Amino acid sequence: MDHSTAAHAPRANRWALIWPVLLTFIIPLIVAYFVYPEHLPPGFGVFPPQFVAEAPGFSALAFGLTSIGVLWISTMLLFPSWYGFKGAAPMPAPAKAKLPWWFYAGAAGTLAFWALMWSHSTLFGDLVYWSFTPLWWSFVFVLDGLVYQRNAGRSLASTRPKVLLLMGAVSVLGWAYFEFFDYFVLGNWYYPYADKAPWDATTRTVEFLLTYSTVTPVIVQWYNLLQTFPKLVARYKNGPAWKVSGNVLMLVGFVLIALMVIWPYPLFWVVWIGPFAVMTGLLLRLNIWDPFTDIREGDWSAGLLIGLASLLNGLFWEFWNHGSMAFVKDTYTNPNFWVYDIPYVDVIHLFSEMPLLGYFGYIPFGVLVWQVYLWAAALFGFNPSILPDSSVVPSGTVSQGSE
């Protein structure tokens, strides 16, 4: 059952949806007014974010404490029974279908733009500078094709294609929202070669906003792919019920965001947790379904699988990003290339700009991406479901599979 089809928020709740999010913008600006002589953090408003200052170096204490958190979430994902999860009987695996044409088109696009981005080739003129967005949208359709093949011919592209475009639009707003907080942690990530493309400022802004359109669709496609493995879904059910209070979570999120502005380096991790806490609390407070609605009842499958989806995609994000500067170093043809300036734990890089422990920030980020989509659905009144339409009768399915 797709719990995300919860009823849209009534019109009377629009302001209740808006003011907490508005407050997440206002609080850091107010605190920054008193913290910084110029009333804003250095580099604020430079788009996309650029290097500000060298973050503090390695701290064994911070690394150790962060490792404990990483170990906790890793063992929960790998050994849920250790944490009291009883699991459930898996649903029958969907029938299989042939891979659709857009899988092959997406694979061809992925390979072509991957090669272009890593080679820095100007064989096709300035196309190399634009390669990031078509690479990732091609990959979205590769994943969609796999979902189609494993899910009886049902995927977002085959049953709800307009939803992918809607997700792209929400994704632009969602990642821009997240970038806002990066200024207040003094550039945990930044884009050193953004000005190397032969563009004016307006074109550069448009190109970056287009890249933002890929975030939500690709994470959702990973989630839908994980949903085609019934045993994986079932193992995170009947676990501990965590009855968190929406009001308390919102308050914690607001306080953390304020403190993050005062101590941006010790509280750098709040950029992943503060907005997440506010959005979780907001949706719970208004009785709008989100993964924590199910967690209150002991069903962690939606929350953990969207986090795992984000983590899996993070491997591709970081791999393709690093490779775009790993082999050809004398030209700068990927304006979207990013690097990290993370305090205390910026060690152990495995073909990646991201430090090893940093990957686990993708888990709460994945939940936040979904929550922003649910929030937008409630605000603008569209269907929040992220799953393929199960009422569509597919053709070309083959034998019933099992996992």
C-alpha positions as CSV (number, residue, x, y, z in Angstrom):
1,M,0.0,0.0,0.0
2,D,1.3,3.5,-0.9
3,H,0.7,5.5,2.3
4,S,1.9,8.6,0.5
5,T,-1.6,8.9,-1.1
6,A,-2.8,10.5,2.1
7,A,-5.4,13.2,1.6
8,H,-4.3,16.6,0.5
9,A,-4.2,19.3,3.2
10,P,-7.3,21.4,3.3
11,R,-7.0,25.0,2.1
12,A,-7.3,26.2,5.7
13,N,-3.9,24.5,6.5
14,R,-1.9,26.4,3.8
15,W,-0.5,28.9,6.3
16,A,0.2,26.1,8.8
17,L,2.3,24.5,6.0
18,I,4.1,27.7,5.1
19,W,5.1,29.4,8.4
20,P,7.5,26.7,9.7
21,V,9.4,26.5,6.5
22,L,9.5,30.3,6.3
23,L,10.9,30.3,9.9
24,T,13.7,28.1,8.7
25,F,14.8,30.9,6.4
26,I,14.2,33.7,8.9
27,I,16.0,32.2,12.0
28,P,19.4,31.8,10.4
29,L,19.2,35.3,8.9
30,I,18.3,36.8,12.3
31,V,21.0,35.0,14.2
32,A,23.6,35.8,11.5
33,Y,22.7,39.5,11.9
34,F,24.2,39.4,15.4
35,V,27.0,36.9,14.7
36,Y,28.7,38.5,11.7
37,P,30.0,42.1,11.4
38,E,28.5,42.3,8.0
39,H,25.3,40.7,9.3
40,L,25.6,37.8,6.9
41,P,28.0,34.9,6.6
42,P,31.0,35.4,4.2
43,G,30.1,34.4,0.7
44,F,26.4,34.5,1.3
45,G,24.4,34.8,-1.9
46,V,27.2,34.0,-4.3
47,F,25.6,31.4,-6.5
48,P,26.5,28.7,-6.7
49,P,28.3,28.6,-3.3
50,Q,32.1,29.1,-3.4
51,F,35.0,28.4,-1.1
52,V,34.9,30.6,2.1
53,A,37.6,29.4,4.5
54,E,39.5,26.3,5.4
55,A,37.5,24.2,7.8
56,P,39.1,22.8,11.0
57,G,41.2,19.7,10.5
58,F,40.8,16.1,11.6
59,S,39.5,15.5,15.1
60,A,39.7,12.0,16.5
61,L,36.9,12.7,19.0
62,A,34.5,14.0,16.2
63,F,35.5,11.1,14.0
64,G,34.8,8.6,16.8
65,L,31.4,10.0,17.7
66,T,30.4,10.2,14.1
67,S,31.5,6.6,13.6
68,I,29.3,5.5,16.4
69,G,26.3,6.9,14.6
70,V,27.4,5.4,11.3
71,L,27.8,2.0,13.0
72,W,24.3,2.3,14.5
73,I,22.5,3.0,11.2
74,S,24.7,0.5,9.3
75,T,23.9,-2.4,11.7
76,M,20.2,-1.5,11.6
77,L,20.1,-1.7,7.8
78,L,22.1,-4.9,7.8
79,F,20.9,-6.7,10.9
80,P,17.4,-5.3,11.7
81,S,16.6,-8.2,14.1
82,W,19.3,-6.8,16.5
83,Y,17.1,-3.8,17.0
84,G,13.9,-5.7,17.6
85,F,12.5,-5.9,14.0
86,K,10.4,-9.0,13.6
87,G,9.8,-8.5,9.9
88,A,6.8,-9.6,8.0
89,A,5.8,-12.2,5.4
90,P,7.0,-10.8,2.0
91,M,4.4,-9.8,-0.6
92,P,4.5,-11.9,-3.8
93,A,7.1,-10.7,-6.2
94,P,5.6,-8.9,-9.3
95,A,5.7,-10.6,-12.6
96,K,8.5,-9.6,-14.9
97,A,8.3,-7.7,-18.2
98,K,10.8,-7.1,-21.0
99,L,13.0,-4.1,-20.6
100,P,11.4,-1.1,-22.3
101,W,12.8,1.0,-25.1
102,W,13.6,3.9,-22.8
103,F,15.9,1.8,-20.7
104,Y,18.1,1.3,-23.7
105,A,17.8,5.0,-24.7
106,G,18.6,6.0,-21.2
107,A,21.6,3.6,-21.1
108,A,22.9,5.1,-24.3
109,G,22.5,8.6,-23.0
110,T,24.1,7.7,-19.7
111,L,27.2,6.2,-21.4
112,A,27.5,9.0,-23.9
113,F,27.3,11.9,-21.4
114,W,29.4,10.0,-18.9
115,A,32.2,9.7,-21.5
116,L,31.7,13.3,-22.5
117,M,31.9,14.7,-19.0
118,W,35.0,12.6,-18.0
119,S,36.8,13.2,-21.3
120,H,36.4,17.0,-21.3
121,S,36.0,16.7,-25.1
122,T,34.9,19.7,-27.0
123,L,34.2,17.6,-30.1
124,F,30.6,18.7,-29.8
125,G,31.4,22.3,-29.0
126,D,30.1,23.6,-25.7
127,L,27.9,20.5,-25.1
128,V,30.4,19.2,-22.6
129,Y,29.6,22.0,-20.2
130,W,26.0,20.9,-20.2
131,S,26.6,17.2,-19.8
132,F,25.6,16.8,-16.1
133,T,21.9,17.2,-16.5
134,P,21.3,14.9,-19.5
135,L,23.6,12.3,-17.9
136,W,21.4,12.2,-14.8
137,W,18.1,12.3,-16.6
138,S,19.3,9.5,-18.8
139,F,20.1,7.6,-15.6
140,V,16.6,8.3,-14.3
141,F,15.2,6.4,-17.3
142,V,17.7,3.6,-16.8
143,L,16.4,3.1,-13.3
144,D,12.8,3.5,-14.5
145,G,13.3,0.8,-17.1
146,L,14.6,-1.6,-14.4
147,V,11.5,-0.8,-12.3
148,Y,9.3,-1.5,-15.3
149,Q,11.1,-4.9,-16.0
150,R,10.9,-6.0,-12.3
151,N,7.4,-4.6,-11.6
152,A,5.2,-6.2,-14.2
153,G,5.5,-3.4,-16.7
154,R,4.6,-0.7,-14.3
155,S,6.9,2.3,-13.6
156,L,6.5,6.0,-13.4
157,A,7.4,6.6,-17.0
158,S,4.9,4.0,-18.2
159,T,2.0,4.8,-15.9
160,R,2.5,8.4,-14.5
161,P,5.0,10.2,-16.8
162,K,3.8,13.7,-15.8
163,V,4.8,12.9,-12.2
164,L,8.4,12.7,-13.3
165,L,8.2,16.3,-14.6
166,L,6.4,17.4,-11.5
167,M,9.1,15.8,-9.3
168,G,11.7,17.7,-11.4
169,A,10.0,21.0,-10.7
170,V,9.8,20.3,-6.9
171,S,13.4,19.1,-7.0
172,V,14.6,22.5,-8.2
173,L,12.9,24.2,-5.3
174,G,14.0,21.5,-2.8
175,W,17.7,21.6,-3.6
176,A,17.8,25.4,-3.8
177,Y,16.3,25.3,-0.3
178,F,19.0,23.0,0.9
179,E,21.8,25.1,-0.8
180,F,20.5,28.0,1.3
181,F,21.7,26.3,4.5
182,D,25.1,25.6,3.0
183,Y,26.0,29.4,3.3
184,F,25.5,29.1,7.1
185,V,27.9,26.2,7.6
186,L,30.5,28.2,5.6
187,G,30.4,26.1,2.5
188,N,30.4,22.4,3.5
189,W,30.3,21.9,-0.3
190,Y,31.1,24.4,-3.1
191,Y,31.6,24.6,-6.9
192,P,35.2,25.8,-7.7
193,Y,34.8,25.7,-11.5
194,A,31.4,27.2,-11.9
195,D,32.7,30.2,-13.6
196,K,34.9,28.3,-16.1
197,A,32.0,27.6,-18.5
198,P,31.6,30.1,-21.3
199,W,28.4,31.5,-19.9
200,D,27.1,34.7,-18.4
201,A,25.7,34.7,-14.9
202,T,22.1,34.2,-16.1
203,T,23.0,31.2,-18.2
204,R,25.0,29.7,-15.3
205,T,22.1,30.1,-12.9
206,V,19.7,28.5,-15.4
207,E,22.1,25.5,-15.9
208,F,22.5,25.0,-12.2
209,L,18.8,25.1,-11.6
210,L,18.3,22.5,-14.4
211,T,20.8,20.2,-12.6
212,Y,18.7,20.5,-9.5
213,S,15.8,19.0,-11.3
214,T,17.4,15.6,-11.2
215,V,17.7,15.1,-7.5
216,T,14.1,14.0,-6.5
217,P,13.4,11.9,-9.6
218,V,16.6,9.8,-9.3
219,I,16.1,9.1,-5.6
220,V,12.5,8.1,-6.1
221,Q,13.5,5.8,-8.9
222,W,15.9,4.0,-6.6
223,Y,13.2,3.8,-4.0
224,N,10.8,2.2,-6.5
225,L,13.5,-0.2,-7.6
226,L,14.1,-1.3,-4.0
227,Q,10.3,-1.7,-3.6
228,T,10.5,-4.5,-6.2
229,F,12.4,-6.7,-3.7
230,P,9.6,-7.9,-1.4
231,K,11.9,-9.6,1.2
232,L,13.9,-6.3,1.6
233,V,10.7,-4.4,2.2
234,A,9.4,-7.0,4.7
235,R,12.5,-7.1,6.9
236,Y,12.0,-3.5,8.2
237,K,8.4,-4.1,9.4
238,N,7.2,-4.9,12.9
239,G,10.0,-3.0,14.5
240,P,10.2,-0.6,17.5
241,A,7.5,2.0,17.5
242,W,9.0,5.4,17.8
243,K,6.2,7.8,18.8
244,V,8.0,11.1,18.2
245,S,6.1,14.4,18.8
246,G,5.8,16.7,15.8
247,N,5.9,19.8,17.9
248,V,9.0,18.7,19.7
249,L,10.8,17.8,16.5
250,M,10.0,21.2,15.0
251,L,11.3,23.0,18.2
252,V,14.5,20.9,18.1
253,G,15.0,21.7,14.4
254,F,14.5,25.5,15.0
255,V,17.0,25.5,17.9
256,L,19.6,23.4,16.0
257,I,19.4,25.7,13.0
258,A,19.9,28.8,15.2
259,L,22.9,27.2,17.0
260,M,24.4,26.1,13.7
261,V,24.7,29.7,12.7
262,I,26.6,30.5,15.9
263,W,28.9,27.5,15.8
264,P,29.0,26.5,12.1
265,Y,32.0,24.1,12.4
266,P,31.1,22.1,15.5
267,L,27.5,21.9,14.3
268,F,28.1,21.3,10.6
269,W,26.0,18.2,10.7
270,V,22.9,20.2,11.5
271,V,22.7,21.1,7.8
272,W,21.5,17.5,7.3
273,I,19.4,17.2,10.5
274,G,17.9,20.7,11.3
275,P,15.6,21.1,8.2
276,F,14.9,17.4,8.4
277,A,13.6,17.7,11.9
278,V,11.4,20.7,11.1
279,M,9.9,19.1,8.0
280,T,9.3,15.8,9.9
281,G,7.6,17.6,12.8
282,L,5.5,19.8,10.4
283,L,4.1,16.9,8.5
284,L,3.4,14.9,11.7
285,R,1.8,17.9,13.3
286,L,-0.6,18.4,10.4
287,N,-1.3,14.6,10.1
288,I,0.1,14.5,6.6
289,W,1.6,11.0,5.9
290,D,5.4,10.8,5.8
291,P,7.8,7.9,6.7
292,F,7.7,8.8,10.4
293,T,3.9,8.2,10.4
294,D,4.6,4.5,9.8
295,I,7.6,4.5,12.2
296,R,5.2,5.5,15.0
297,E,3.6,2.1,14.3
298,G,6.8,0.2,14.0
299,D,7.0,0.1,10.2
300,W,10.4,1.5,9.2
301,S,10.3,0.2,5.6
302,A,9.5,3.5,3.9
303,G,12.0,5.6,5.9
304,L,14.9,3.2,5.7
305,L,14.4,2.4,2.0
306,I,14.2,6.0,0.9
307,G,17.4,6.6,3.0
308,L,19.0,3.6,1.4
309,A,17.9,4.8,-2.1
310,S,19.6,8.1,-1.4
311,L,22.8,6.4,-0.2
312,L,23.0,4.1,-3.2
313,N,22.5,7.1,-5.6
314,G,25.1,9.0,-3.6
315,L,27.7,6.4,-4.7
316,F,27.0,7.4,-8.3
317,W,26.8,11.1,-7.5
318,E,30.2,11.0,-5.9
319,F,31.8,8.6,-8.4
320,W,30.7,10.5,-11.5
321,N,31.6,13.8,-9.9
322,H,35.1,12.8,-8.9
323,G,35.8,11.2,-12.2
324,S,35.0,14.4,-14.1
325,M,38.2,15.9,-12.7
326,A,40.3,12.7,-12.0
327,F,41.7,12.0,-15.4
328,V,41.9,15.3,-17.2
329,K,43.1,18.0,-14.9
330,D,44.2,20.8,-17.2
331,T,40.7,21.9,-18.4
332,Y,37.6,22.7,-16.4
333,T,34.5,21.6,-18.4
334,N,32.2,20.4,-15.6
335,P,30.9,23.6,-13.9
336,N,28.8,21.4,-11.6
337,F,31.9,19.7,-10.1
338,W,31.8,20.1,-6.3
339,V,34.2,19.6,-3.5
340,Y,33.7,19.4,0.3
341,D,35.2,21.4,3.1
342,I,33.9,19.4,6.0
343,P,35.4,19.9,9.4
344,Y,36.9,17.2,11.6
345,V,36.0,14.1,9.5
346,D,37.3,15.0,6.0
347,V,39.4,11.8,5.7
348,I,39.2,8.5,3.8
349,H,38.3,9.4,0.2
350,L,37.6,6.4,-2.0
351,F,37.5,7.8,-5.6
352,S,35.3,10.5,-4.2
353,E,35.4,14.1,-3.0
354,M,33.1,12.9,-0.2
355,P,34.8,11.6,2.9
356,L,33.7,8.1,3.8
357,L,31.6,9.0,6.9
358,G,29.9,11.8,4.9
359,Y,28.1,9.3,2.8
360,F,25.8,8.5,5.6
361,G,24.4,12.1,5.5
362,Y,22.6,10.9,2.3
363,I,20.3,8.7,4.5
364,P,18.5,11.6,6.3
365,F,18.8,13.6,3.1
366,G,16.8,11.0,1.2
367,V,13.9,11.3,3.7
368,L,14.1,15.1,3.5
369,V,13.8,14.9,-0.3
370,W,10.6,12.9,0.0
371,Q,9.3,15.1,2.8
372,V,9.7,18.3,0.7
373,Y,7.8,16.5,-2.1
374,L,5.0,15.6,0.3
375,W,5.0,19.2,1.7
376,A,4.7,20.6,-1.9
377,A,1.9,18.2,-2.7
378,A,0.0,19.3,0.3
379,L,0.6,23.0,-0.4
380,F,-0.3,22.9,-4.1
381,G,-2.9,20.1,-3.9
382,F,-1.5,17.4,-6.2
383,N,-1.4,13.6,-5.7
384,P,1.7,12.9,-3.5
385,S,2.1,9.2,-4.5
386,I,5.6,8.4,-5.7
387,L,4.8,4.8,-6.8
388,P,3.7,3.7,-10.3
389,D,-0.1,3.5,-10.9
390,S,-1.0,-0.1,-10.0
391,S,-4.4,0.2,-11.8
392,V,-2.7,0.3,-15.2
393,V,-2.9,-3.1,-16.9
394,P,0.5,-3.8,-18.5
395,S,1.2,-5.9,-21.5
396,G,4.2,-8.1,-22.2
397,T,4.7,-9.5,-18.7
398,V,6.2,-12.9,-18.3
399,S,6.4,-15.4,-15.4
400,Q,5.7,-14.6,-11.8
401,G,9.1,-14.1,-10.1
402,S,10.3,-14.7,-6.6
403,E,12.9,-12.9,-4.6
